[in-house]
Amino acid sequence: MKIAFYDTKPYDKIWFEQVSREYGYNIKFFEHHLSLDSAPLCAGYNAVCAFVGDDLSAPVIEALHKAHVGLIALRCAGYNNVDINAAKGKLKVVRVPGYSPAAVAEHAFALLLAVNRKTHRAFYRTRDNNFSINGLMGFNLRDKTAGVVGTGQIGKIWGEIAKGFGMRVLAYDTSPDPGTGFEYVTLDILFTRCDVISLHCPLTDETRHMVDGKRLSRMKESAVILNTSRGALIDTEALLGALLEGRIGGAGLDVYEEENGYFYEDKSSELMRDSDLTRLISLPNVLVTSHQAFFTREAMQAIAMATMENIYAFEHNKPLKNEVTAEG
């Protein structure tokens, strides 16, 4: 198998070179994002390995098909950047659905702790020998109500962490799991009652902008919203309005609607041209991280291994247990 690996970062090479040697695969690492312009680079390769920021729209899929690529191996769980209907009958698409749910859940809670207790702001103060604690007051998590939207593997772990902090957990999911021990309620009730809300669901046509102005208006003025799933679950303009008007307490975001072109890249010497992202980063009650919730040693190893297992199954005509299809 020859694999064209797009959007390569130094840490990708470390983990994927190590695991690919066990399979005897030949990986060509490209720093370019996968796009219509860079698709010709995969000529002569059996598979492409893509990430969340790569373009897998219908024209790109057609270009891969013409280059005789048989497999798109996503090294991530989400696949909203893939035109699954365009891939049908042309090439297979596989993903890594559950590499380390604990990593994402723990990062979401780290965002909550930082936003609530202002630890990121305190860090910068003390570096400047400013030891004032004015403006750094938070609230106790114990005895507060936490809301988790989506109770898959990540959501369940996040809820368990919340319980460990002595919080009551309300949950929403289209397929409630009574085994969680969470109290399932409607989205409207969850947004009304909770002091903290964490989003752990995929981005679909139904969930896009599920957190809009109407739902944000139901939140408590002190409430914090967290998103470590997909940026477009939240209407950014509505969120900015709620934050600037003081209608919610804060936000911890590891994802952003228009993150492509910014997240995972060093833009420190460039002018920020995304005004919404600029405003979010500037707010004292908002913490933005660069889609790094998954980024642990354990997760990177699991991603590399699962990706290679998916490719091995394709090569040997075995069932693709992680295949993504138009039928779901």
N, C-alpha and C positions, 0 to 999 in steps of 0.2 A: 504493500500500500504506500502510495505517495500522497502526502497531506500538505496542502497549502494553508498555512496558519496566519490569519490576518489580525491586525491590531495588536501586535506583539509588544509586550512590556518586559523589562528585565526579569521580573519574577515569573512570568510565563515560561521563559526559556529554562529557568532553573528546574521547575517542577515537571514540565512536559518532556524535556530532554531525558530526564532521569527515568520517567515511566515508559516513554516510547522505546527506549533501548530494550526493555523487557519483551517488547512485541516485535522488535526488529523493523520498526517503521521508519521511513524517511520523511522527516518534517522539514519543510522550507518555511522559515519564519519571515514574515513581511511586517514592517512597521505600519504600513498603510491600513486604513480602515477599508473594509470591503465595500466597494461601490461600483457603479457602472464603469468608471474610469480604471479602477484597479482589478476588475474581474478578469481581464485577459492574462494576468499574472498566473492564474491557476491552470493555464493550458498544460496538459500532460499530467495533471494530478487527478487522483481518483476521488479525493474528498477535500472539502474545505472545512476548516475549523474557525468558527465565528463567535463574536461576543455581542454584548447588548447594544453597542454603538454602531454595529455594522448594518449596512443597507441590504436587506434581503427582500426588496420589492420585486414585483413581477418582471421588470426589465432586467434586473440583476440575475434573477433566477433563470431567465431565458438565456442570458449570456453564459451562465454556468452550465446549463444543459447543452448548449452548442459546443462548449469546450469539453464535453463528455465527462463532466463531474457527476458522480452518482450519489454523493452523500453530502449533506450539510450537517456537520456535527457542532451543535451549539455547546459551548462550555459554560452554560448558565441555565437557570431554571426557566426564566421568562422567554417567550417567543413572540411577543407582540410586534417585533420588528420584522417578522417573516410573513410574506404573503403565502399562506398555506395552500390556498386554492390554486395559486399559480404553480406551486410545486407538484400538485397532484398529477401523477402519471409521468412525471419527468425525472424527479429525484426524491430520495428519501430525506427526511428531516428528523434528527434525534436531539435530545436535550439531556441535561443533568438535573433531574427534578429535586433531589434531596441531599445535597452534598454536606451541609452542616447547618441544620436549622438552629442549633444552639448559638452559633456565631452571630447570626442575624438578630435573634431575639436578645442576646446579651448586648449587642451594639445599640439596639433600640432603647434598652433600659439605660445604657450609658448616656445616650442623648437626653433622656428624661432627667437623670440625676444632674447633668451639667446645666441644662436649661433652668431647672428648678432652683438649684443651689448656686448658680452663677459661677461655677468653678472655672470655666474658661475665661471669664472676665477677671476673676480673682488672680488667676495665673499671670495675666498681663500686668495687673496692678503691682503685684509684689516684685515682678522683674524690674519695675521702675521705682522700687522702694516706696511704693504707695501701699500702706497697710490699713487704710480706711476700709471699713465694711459697709459704709453707707451705700444703699442701693443694691445690696447683695442678698437681701432677705428672701427666703423661699418658704415652702410650707411642708409640714410633715406628710409623708406618704401613708403612714400607718393610719388605718381607719378611714381612708379615703376610698373612692370608687374608681376602679380602672375599667376601661372599656376596650375590648379587643375585637376588631372587625376582621373576620376570617380565622377559623380555628383549625387550620391545617397544622402541619408539624411545627412551623415557626410560631404561629399564634398560640398553640397550646403551651409551648415552652415559655413564651412571654407571659401568659396568664399565670403559669406556675411561679415564675419569678415575682410577679406582682403579689401573689398570695404569700410568698415568703417575706415580703415587706409588710405584711399585715393588711393588705388591701382586699376589699370586696371586688369580685370580678364579674362584670356583665359582658355578654358576648353576643355577636351577631354572625350568622352564617346561613347561607341558603340551604345547607344540609347540616343541621345541628347534630352535635355528637354528645349524647347524654353521659358518656363516659368521662368527660372532662371535669365534671363537677361545677362548671360555670353556669350562671343563670342566663339563659338565652332570652333576648328581648328584641323588639323591633329597632331599626336604625334610629328612628326618631326618639324613642325612649332612651337609647344608649347615649345619643348626643346631648340629650337634656340633662341626664343624671350624672354623667361621669366627670371626674376631675382630671382624668388623663385618658386619652384615646389613642390607640396604636393600630395602624393599618397593616394588615397582613393578608392581602388578597391579590389575585392576578389582575392585570389590566385587560379588560374586554370592552366591547361596546356598551355593555350594561353597567360596568363599574367606572367608566371614564367620567371624571368630574362628579363622582358620587359625593364628594365633599364640596358642596357648592355654597353659595351665599346663604341659601335657606337653612342648610344644616349647620353652618357656622354660626348663624344667628341664634340657634338653639343652645349653643354651648355656654357654660358658665363663664363669667368674665375672667376667672382665675384659671380656667382649664388650659391644659397643654395638649397639643396634637402632635403625633409622631408618625413619620412615614419612612419606612425602609423597604417598601415594595416597588412601586412604580410612580413616577412623578405625576402623571396625568390622572391619578386617582383624586388629586386635589386641583380645584380651579385656582390657579396661582393669583389671578387678579382678585378673586373673592377673598383669598387668604390674606393678601396684602391689605385689602380694605379693612378686614376684621382686626388685623394687627395694628394698623396705623390709627384706627379709631378706638383702640383699647377694648374691643368687644371680646377678645380672648386673651389668655395669659401669656401664651408663647407657643413656639413650634420647634421641633427637632426634626430636621430633614436630611436624609441620606440620599434622596433622589429629588429630581426636579424635572418639570415638564419638558424643558428645552435644554437638557443637559448635554446632548451630543455636541461635540466641538469644544466643550469646556471640561467636563469631568474626565478624569484620568490624564489630563494634559497639564503641562506647566505653562500657565498664561501670565506669570508674575511680571513679565516685562512688557506686556501688551495692555492696551486700553480695553477695559471691559465694555462691550457694546450691548450687552443684554441688560436693559434697565431694570427689569423685574428682579433678576438675580442680584444685581447691585444693591437694590433696595432691601432685599431679604437679608443679605449678608451684613448690611449696615445696622440692622435693628438689634438693640441690646437684648431682646427677649427671643431671639432666633439663633439657632446653631445649625449650620449647614456643613455636612461632610460629603466627600466626593464618591458616593456609591461604594463605600468601603465596608459595609456591614458584614459582608461575606468573608473579609480578608483576614483569615487566620491560617496558621501553618496546617492545621488539621483539614480545613476546608480546601485549601489549594491542593493538597495531596489527594483528597477525595475527588475533587473536580477532574484532576488529571487522570486518575485511575478510571473513573466512570466514563470519561470521554473516550479513552482508549478501548475500554470494554465495548462501548457502543460501536466504535469503528471495527473492532474485531468481529463482532456479531454480524455486521454488514458484509465484511469481507468473506465470511464463511457461511453466508446465507442462513444464519440462525435468526430466531425470532427477535425483533427489535422491541424490547420491552419498554424502551423510552422514546418510541417513535411518536411524533406529532403529526396528526392527520387532520384533514378538513372536517372529518366526521367527529373529531374530538378523541 
